[in-house]
Amino acid sequence: MRIAVLDDDRLLLEMMERVIHEMGNTCQLYETGQACLQDLRQETFDMLIVDWELPDTSGPEVIRWARQHLDASLPILFITHRSEERDIVEGLQCGADDFMTKPVRVAELKARMHALLRRAYPECTDDVQTFGPYTFTRSSLSVTFGGKEVVLTYREFALALLLFQNAGRLMSRDHLREAVWGQNSEVLSRTLDTHVSRLRQVLQLRPGNRYSIAAVYGLGYRLDSHEI
């Protein structure tokens, strides 16, 4: 999972970065609301963690913007020094899914993150997953549709399954690269484009079919589902 963390406390950011990596996720750290909002306009994340007090805006304002412009299912965790009931109510009413008071305790942070991610993205470890006419089989790295089986490379399979699992959701280029090639990978942008082009061809993911891959200029890709 790809997680954005917004807080102006550098020590807390470093701790949260370590915890998120220990959980097997990647993260992007922000110390100002402006920097975070700028990236949220062009990047995609699986979760957002926001502090209330920020140097240039407030956590509630960032969350309200996120709820107006981003995927409604994006899980958001609020972190703050405030602990009064009215503050908790305001934090939840502005769009946060959960609320955590400082000082941040590692075990509690992990538990709350696990709960939010599990609810938003139910984990499926089944060897076989089906999406409409497409059946994905992990053990053979193959996809069957229209009575035909297509064997894919590991990266092609991972990319295709990720897109199907997030159908209808815009996935930024960096998000896709990190998820399929790894956070530290220096894979070129054209490598992603080449993989997407091949998936379009071999899986017939084009307009006029049940599913198609749409390129969103300057941002990334989205798998769209169409009623036929």
BALOBA-1460 file (C-alpha; in Angstrom, 3 decimals):
// residues 228
<rec num="1" residu="m" x="0.000" y="0.000" z="0.000"/>
<rec num="2" residu="r" x="1.058" y="3.587" z="-0.683"/>
<rec num="3" residu="i" x="0.473" y="5.986" z="2.212"/>
<rec num="4" residu="a" x="0.774" y="9.779" z="2.466"/>
<rec num="5" residu="v" x="1.652" y="11.258" z="5.881"/>
<rec num="6" residu="l" x="1.200" y="14.974" z="6.638"/>
<rec num="7" residu="d" x="2.734" y="16.338" z="9.853"/>
<rec num="8" residu="d" x="5.148" y="19.174" z="10.669"/>
<rec num="9" residu="d" x="6.937" y="17.152" z="13.378"/>
<rec num="10" residu="r" x="10.060" y="15.750" z="11.708"/>
<rec num="11" residu="l" x="10.738" y="13.200" z="14.466"/>
<rec num="12" residu="l" x="7.176" y="11.889" z="14.258"/>
<rec num="13" residu="l" x="7.415" y="11.678" z="10.468"/>
<rec num="14" residu="e" x="10.606" y="9.615" z="10.722"/>
<rec num="15" residu="m" x="8.980" y="7.270" z="13.254"/>
<rec num="16" residu="m" x="5.887" y="6.831" z="11.102"/>
<rec num="17" residu="e" x="8.000" y="6.219" z="8.007"/>
<rec num="18" residu="r" x="9.806" y="3.422" z="9.837"/>
<rec num="19" residu="v" x="6.557" y="1.876" z="11.083"/>
<rec num="20" residu="i" x="4.915" y="2.044" z="7.649"/>
<rec num="21" residu="h" x="7.908" y="0.368" z="6.025"/>
<rec num="22" residu="e" x="7.908" y="-2.324" z="8.729"/>
<rec num="23" residu="m" x="4.291" y="-3.046" z="7.773"/>
<rec num="24" residu="g" x="5.389" y="-3.641" z="4.189"/>
<rec num="25" residu="n" x="3.996" y="-0.387" z="2.810"/>
<rec num="26" residu="t" x="5.569" y="2.621" z="1.096"/>
<rec num="27" residu="c" x="5.033" y="6.209" z="2.138"/>
<rec num="28" residu="q" x="5.457" y="9.813" z="1.132"/>
<rec num="29" residu="l" x="6.088" y="12.391" z="3.867"/>
<rec num="30" residu="y" x="4.868" y="16.002" z="3.884"/>
<rec num="31" residu="e" x="5.516" y="18.823" z="6.354"/>
<rec num="32" residu="t" x="3.109" y="21.382" z="4.875"/>
<rec num="33" residu="g" x="-0.458" y="21.160" z="3.662"/>
<rec num="34" residu="q" x="0.422" y="22.949" z="0.436"/>
<rec num="35" residu="a" x="3.042" y="20.362" z="-0.518"/>
<rec num="36" residu="c" x="0.669" y="17.513" z="0.305"/>
<rec num="37" residu="l" x="-2.247" y="19.003" z="-1.640"/>
<rec num="38" residu="q" x="-0.020" y="19.641" z="-4.631"/>
<rec num="39" residu="d" x="0.890" y="15.959" z="-4.813"/>
<rec num="40" residu="l" x="-2.652" y="14.793" z="-4.078"/>
<rec num="41" residu="r" x="-3.715" y="16.582" z="-7.256"/>
<rec num="42" residu="q" x="-1.440" y="14.388" z="-9.386"/>
<rec num="43" residu="e" x="-0.536" y="11.334" z="-7.317"/>
<rec num="44" residu="t" x="-2.633" y="8.533" z="-5.847"/>
<rec num="45" residu="f" x="-2.393" y="6.954" z="-2.422"/>
<rec num="46" residu="d" x="-4.110" y="4.098" z="-0.588"/>
<rec num="47" residu="m" x="-4.306" y="5.953" z="2.732"/>
<rec num="48" residu="l" x="-3.872" y="9.455" z="4.147"/>
<rec num="49" residu="i" x="-2.601" y="10.268" z="7.664"/>
<rec num="50" residu="v" x="-3.053" y="13.923" z="8.672"/>
<rec num="51" residu="d" x="-2.038" y="16.017" z="11.677"/>
<rec num="52" residu="w" x="-4.461" y="18.697" z="12.905"/>
<rec num="53" residu="e" x="-2.007" y="21.568" z="13.464"/>
<rec num="54" residu="l" x="-0.022" y="22.535" z="10.352"/>
<rec num="55" residu="p" x="2.145" y="25.592" z="9.595"/>
<rec num="56" residu="d" x="0.178" y="26.774" z="6.547"/>
<rec num="57" residu="t" x="-3.325" y="25.340" z="6.932"/>
<rec num="58" residu="s" x="-5.218" y="22.897" z="9.147"/>
<rec num="59" residu="g" x="-5.763" y="19.159" z="9.033"/>
<rec num="60" residu="p" x="-9.551" y="19.521" z="8.741"/>
<rec num="61" residu="e" x="-9.143" y="21.754" z="5.673"/>
<rec num="62" residu="v" x="-6.889" y="19.181" z="3.991"/>
<rec num="63" residu="i" x="-9.343" y="16.389" z="4.750"/>
<rec num="64" residu="r" x="-12.320" y="18.381" z="3.475"/>
<rec num="65" residu="w" x="-10.446" y="18.978" z="0.205"/>
<rec num="66" residu="a" x="-9.585" y="15.273" z="-0.031"/>
<rec num="67" residu="r" x="-13.196" y="14.250" z="0.490"/>
<rec num="68" residu="q" x="-14.358" y="16.658" z="-2.218"/>
<rec num="69" residu="h" x="-11.770" y="15.714" z="-4.839"/>
<rec num="70" residu="l" x="-10.449" y="12.204" z="-4.162"/>
<rec num="71" residu="d" x="-11.856" y="8.680" z="-4.091"/>
<rec num="72" residu="a" x="-14.579" y="8.536" z="-1.449"/>
<rec num="73" residu="s" x="-13.258" y="5.203" z="-0.163"/>
<rec num="74" residu="l" x="-9.761" y="6.586" z="0.636"/>
<rec num="75" residu="p" x="-9.147" y="5.821" z="4.346"/>
<rec num="76" residu="i" x="-8.033" y="8.859" z="6.384"/>
<rec num="77" residu="l" x="-6.526" y="8.767" z="9.878"/>
<rec num="78" residu="f" x="-6.449" y="11.977" z="11.938"/>
<rec num="79" residu="i" x="-3.614" y="12.469" z="14.456"/>
<rec num="80" residu="t" x="-3.617" y="15.350" z="16.942"/>
<rec num="81" residu="h" x="-2.763" y="16.596" z="20.423"/>
<rec num="82" residu="r" x="-6.431" y="17.481" z="20.912"/>
<rec num="83" residu="s" x="-8.512" y="15.041" z="22.917"/>
<rec num="84" residu="e" x="-11.725" y="16.891" z="23.812"/>
<rec num="85" residu="e" x="-14.935" y="15.242" z="22.619"/>
<rec num="86" residu="r" x="-15.820" y="18.246" z="20.445"/>
<rec num="87" residu="d" x="-12.448" y="17.967" z="18.682"/>
<rec num="88" residu="i" x="-12.951" y="14.274" z="17.981"/>
<rec num="89" residu="v" x="-16.425" y="15.003" z="16.632"/>
<rec num="90" residu="e" x="-15.096" y="17.803" z="14.392"/>
<rec num="91" residu="g" x="-12.313" y="15.580" z="13.093"/>
<rec num="92" residu="l" x="-14.714" y="12.818" z="12.164"/>
<rec num="93" residu="q" x="-17.320" y="15.174" z="10.738"/>
<rec num="94" residu="c" x="-14.810" y="16.753" z="8.353"/>
<rec num="95" residu="g" x="-14.247" y="13.329" z="6.787"/>
<rec num="96" residu="a" x="-11.686" y="11.372" z="8.817"/>
<rec num="97" residu="d" x="-12.363" y="7.656" z="9.291"/>
<rec num="98" residu="d" x="-10.509" y="7.348" z="12.590"/>
<rec num="99" residu="f" x="-8.937" y="9.586" z="15.226"/>
<rec num="100" residu="m" x="-5.711" y="9.105" z="17.219"/>
<rec num="101" residu="t" x="-4.285" y="11.367" z="19.917"/>
<rec num="102" residu="k" x="-0.616" y="12.164" z="20.492"/>
<rec num="103" residu="p" x="1.789" y="10.946" z="21.727"/>
<rec num="104" residu="v" x="1.543" y="8.295" z="19.023"/>
<rec num="105" residu="r" x="1.967" y="4.746" z="20.321"/>
<rec num="106" residu="v" x="3.432" y="2.389" z="17.725"/>
<rec num="107" residu="a" x="1.268" y="-0.643" z="18.517"/>
<rec num="108" residu="e" x="-1.914" y="1.447" z="18.423"/>
<rec num="109" residu="l" x="-0.848" y="3.137" z="15.181"/>
<rec num="110" residu="k" x="-0.269" y="-0.234" z="13.516"/>
<rec num="111" residu="a" x="-3.602" y="-1.570" z="14.766"/>
<rec num="112" residu="r" x="-5.575" y="1.438" z="13.521"/>
<rec num="113" residu="m" x="-3.816" y="1.416" z="10.159"/>
<rec num="114" residu="h" x="-4.416" y="-2.322" z="9.744"/>
<rec num="115" residu="a" x="-8.111" y="-1.872" z="10.545"/>
<rec num="116" residu="l" x="-8.593" y="1.003" z="8.093"/>
<rec num="117" residu="l" x="-6.665" y="-0.680" z="5.274"/>
<rec num="118" residu="r" x="-8.404" y="-4.021" z="5.807"/>
<rec num="119" residu="r" x="-11.802" y="-2.363" z="5.661"/>
<rec num="120" residu="a" x="-10.993" y="-0.292" z="2.564"/>
<rec num="121" residu="y" x="-9.069" y="-3.001" z="0.692"/>
<rec num="122" residu="p" x="-10.207" y="-6.490" z="1.731"/>
<rec num="123" residu="e" x="-7.216" y="-8.778" z="1.259"/>
<rec num="124" residu="c" x="-7.694" y="-11.641" z="-1.149"/>
<rec num="125" residu="t" x="-5.093" y="-14.388" z="-1.161"/>
<rec num="126" residu="d" x="-7.141" y="-16.780" z="-3.296"/>
<rec num="127" residu="d" x="-5.186" y="-18.375" z="-6.105"/>
<rec num="128" residu="v" x="-8.076" y="-17.676" z="-8.472"/>
<rec num="129" residu="q" x="-9.886" y="-14.344" z="-8.765"/>
<rec num="130" residu="t" x="-12.639" y="-13.500" z="-11.243"/>
<rec num="131" residu="f" x="-13.649" y="-10.111" z="-12.650"/>
<rec num="132" residu="g" x="-16.489" y="-10.391" z="-15.148"/>
<rec num="133" residu="p" x="-15.241" y="-12.594" z="-18.009"/>
<rec num="134" residu="y" x="-11.627" y="-12.494" z="-16.744"/>
<rec num="135" residu="t" x="-10.246" y="-15.155" z="-14.417"/>
<rec num="136" residu="f" x="-6.802" y="-14.603" z="-12.879"/>
<rec num="137" residu="t" x="-4.775" y="-17.574" z="-11.602"/>
<rec num="138" residu="r" x="-1.764" y="-16.587" z="-9.482"/>
<rec num="139" residu="s" x="0.014" y="-19.953" z="-9.539"/>
<rec num="140" residu="s" x="0.227" y="-20.006" z="-13.328"/>
<rec num="141" residu="l" x="0.412" y="-16.219" z="-13.891"/>
<rec num="142" residu="s" x="-2.394" y="-16.632" z="-16.398"/>
<rec num="143" residu="v" x="-5.644" y="-14.924" z="-17.310"/>
<rec num="144" residu="t" x="-8.547" y="-16.710" z="-18.980"/>
<rec num="145" residu="f" x="-11.270" y="-14.894" z="-20.893"/>
<rec num="146" residu="g" x="-13.450" y="-15.765" z="-23.828"/>
<rec num="147" residu="g" x="-12.399" y="-19.398" z="-23.486"/>
<rec num="148" residu="k" x="-8.737" y="-18.536" z="-24.067"/>
<rec num="149" residu="e" x="-5.814" y="-18.575" z="-21.661"/>
<rec num="150" residu="v" x="-3.111" y="-15.915" z="-21.797"/>
<rec num="151" residu="v" x="0.125" y="-16.558" z="-19.900"/>
<rec num="152" residu="l" x="1.753" y="-13.345" z="-18.690"/>
<rec num="153" residu="t" x="5.129" y="-12.453" z="-17.220"/>
<rec num="154" residu="y" x="5.258" y="-11.808" z="-13.471"/>
<rec num="155" residu="r" x="5.200" y="-8.009" z="-13.947"/>
<rec num="156" residu="e" x="2.426" y="-8.127" z="-16.535"/>
<rec num="157" residu="f" x="0.299" y="-10.313" z="-14.282"/>
<rec num="158" residu="a" x="0.924" y="-8.104" z="-11.223"/>
<rec num="159" residu="l" x="0.067" y="-4.958" z="-13.168"/>
<rec num="160" residu="a" x="-3.081" y="-6.434" z="-14.703"/>
<rec num="161" residu="l" x="-4.369" y="-7.798" z="-11.379"/>
<rec num="162" residu="l" x="-3.661" y="-4.485" z="-9.639"/>
<rec num="163" residu="l" x="-5.663" y="-2.596" z="-12.256"/>
<rec num="164" residu="f" x="-8.592" y="-5.025" z="-12.040"/>
<rec num="165" residu="q" x="-8.596" y="-4.886" z="-8.243"/>
<rec num="166" residu="n" x="-8.819" y="-1.097" z="-8.493"/>
<rec num="167" residu="a" x="-11.216" y="-0.859" z="-11.449"/>
<rec num="168" residu="g" x="-12.642" y="2.626" z="-11.832"/>
<rec num="169" residu="r" x="-9.878" y="4.178" z="-9.742"/>
<rec num="170" residu="l" x="-7.167" y="6.394" z="-11.213"/>
<rec num="171" residu="m" x="-3.727" y="4.964" z="-10.396"/>
<rec num="172" residu="s" x="-0.800" y="7.356" z="-10.740"/>
<rec num="173" residu="r" x="2.281" y="6.293" z="-12.671"/>
<rec num="174" residu="d" x="4.436" y="6.337" z="-9.530"/>
<rec num="175" residu="h" x="1.822" y="4.325" z="-7.650"/>
<rec num="176" residu="l" x="1.822" y="1.625" z="-10.324"/>
<rec num="177" residu="r" x="5.610" y="1.544" z="-10.603"/>
<rec num="178" residu="e" x="6.062" y="1.236" z="-6.843"/>
<rec num="179" residu="a" x="3.430" y="-1.483" z="-6.514"/>
<rec num="180" residu="v" x="4.701" y="-3.620" z="-9.396"/>
<rec num="181" residu="w" x="8.445" y="-2.915" z="-9.565"/>
<rec num="182" residu="g" x="9.148" y="-1.863" z="-5.966"/>
<rec num="183" residu="q" x="9.681" y="1.433" z="-4.173"/>
<rec num="184" residu="n" x="13.394" y="1.696" z="-4.962"/>
<rec num="185" residu="s" x="13.078" y="0.600" z="-8.561"/>
<rec num="186" residu="e" x="14.417" y="2.999" z="-11.200"/>
<rec num="187" residu="v" x="12.208" y="1.545" z="-13.911"/>
<rec num="188" residu="l" x="11.755" y="3.983" z="-16.779"/>
<rec num="189" residu="s" x="8.351" y="5.480" z="-17.481"/>
<rec num="190" residu="r" x="8.271" y="3.909" z="-20.931"/>
<rec num="191" residu="t" x="8.614" y="0.464" z="-19.319"/>
<rec num="192" residu="l" x="5.252" y="0.972" z="-17.637"/>
<rec num="193" residu="d" x="3.756" y="2.224" z="-20.886"/>
<rec num="194" residu="t" x="5.076" y="-0.832" z="-22.731"/>
<rec num="195" residu="h" x="3.504" y="-3.185" z="-20.189"/>
<rec num="196" residu="v" x="0.170" y="-1.361" z="-20.364"/>
<rec num="197" residu="s" x="0.248" y="-1.463" z="-24.166"/>
<rec num="198" residu="r" x="0.826" y="-5.224" z="-24.139"/>
<rec num="199" residu="l" x="-2.018" y="-5.788" z="-21.658"/>
<rec num="200" residu="r" x="-4.350" y="-3.770" z="-23.864"/>
<rec num="201" residu="q" x="-3.434" y="-6.015" z="-26.756"/>
<rec num="202" residu="v" x="-3.367" y="-9.496" z="-25.252"/>
<rec num="203" residu="l" x="-6.334" y="-8.967" z="-22.891"/>
<rec num="204" residu="q" x="-8.322" y="-6.837" z="-25.356"/>
<rec num="205" residu="l" x="-8.687" y="-4.010" z="-22.836"/>
<rec num="206" residu="r" x="-10.024" y="-1.485" z="-25.321"/>
<rec num="207" residu="p" x="-13.168" y="0.668" z="-25.667"/>
<rec num="208" residu="g" x="-16.043" y="-1.410" z="-26.961"/>
<rec num="209" residu="n" x="-15.143" y="-4.357" z="-24.726"/>
<rec num="210" residu="r" x="-16.211" y="-5.100" z="-21.143"/>
<rec num="211" residu="y" x="-13.045" y="-3.478" z="-19.743"/>
<rec num="212" residu="s" x="-10.651" y="-0.903" z="-21.155"/>
<rec num="213" residu="i" x="-7.511" y="0.851" z="-19.930"/>
<rec num="214" residu="a" x="-7.702" y="4.646" z="-20.112"/>
<rec num="215" residu="a" x="-4.586" y="6.820" z="-20.018"/>
<rec num="216" residu="v" x="-5.105" y="10.007" z="-17.993"/>
<rec num="217" residu="y" x="-2.619" y="12.475" z="-19.444"/>
<rec num="218" residu="g" x="0.135" y="13.459" z="-17.052"/>
<rec num="219" residu="l" x="-1.287" y="11.355" z="-14.219"/>
<rec num="220" residu="g" x="-1.551" y="7.617" z="-14.858"/>
<rec num="221" residu="y" x="-3.967" y="4.881" z="-15.877"/>
<rec num="222" residu="r" x="-7.473" y="3.737" z="-14.964"/>
<rec num="223" residu="l" x="-9.227" y="0.467" z="-15.782"/>
<rec num="224" residu="d" x="-12.810" y="1.243" z="-16.781"/>
<rec num="225" residu="s" x="-15.701" y="-1.211" z="-16.742"/>
<rec num="226" residu="h" x="-18.395" y="-0.951" z="-19.407"/>
<rec num="227" residu="e" x="-21.818" y="-2.515" z="-19.582"/>
<rec num="228" residu="i" x="-22.182" y="-4.510" z="-22.800"/>
